[in-house]
């Protein structure tokens, strides 16, 4: 089943070429209640405006799970090791949905990058459980594009931590919908591809992850999960910042990003300037 948030905040499931509205106020409430009944209202999918599928209570941002990403970081002598088992919380106010713009904050960064990731939706509350129980908590999968300001990230990582570089407004595209585990099958056998203006930038497979989804979910369970929480699984190789010519690949206004994961879908987002988004020039440059 594919679950969507659409139009003015309605929640529904896709059935063929239509959205069947569900009797629940938000997607988070859908998971908190353990589901919802149909209302009988139907909307053609082509006529609906899809929104970010969920705004979670907590967004667990994990990293270092694809060692190929750490390996490529050595191409540019990246300032810090991308160690396994990195975790921080994402700013849920930065979430945008499919076809919503990523706003280029040129007063903050000159090195805007992309990171294709699969994320899981936690379907129920829980803590302190092992890998053998973890998949019972996974209620769905969604595509996450971890937009990152690399120049800010390098400065932040001098302290060994980073967060601001990934938490700026609109830096958290999520969507286009949530796909339930029965439709996805084995999450470790999904091809992944990110394109910018049709050009492939990242291409990999979930099979290359160093741990399993169950291990990652259980590893962070001591922090306590709530129904509807999101947990990302890290990115693969191919980011602009770790390439031989980063400057030519960093995102800029006018670019269109397509993040695709097999059996999930395609998350598409344009990049726009601050002027286009806000109708006024960007604020004075901030030096990090």
Protein Blocks (a to p, Z undefined) as FASTA:
>chain_A
ZZddehjopacddehjaccddddfbfklmmmnopacdehiacdfklpccddfbdcfbdcd
dehkamklmmmmmmnopabdcdehiacdddfklpccehiacdddfklbccdcdddddddd
dfbdcehiafklmmmmpgbdcdddddddfklmmmmmmnopafklmmgghiaccdjbdcdf
klnmpaklcccdddeehiafbdcdfklpfbdfklmmmmmmmnopaehiacdebjaehifk
lmmblmlmpccehiacddddehibccddddddfklmnopacdddddZZ
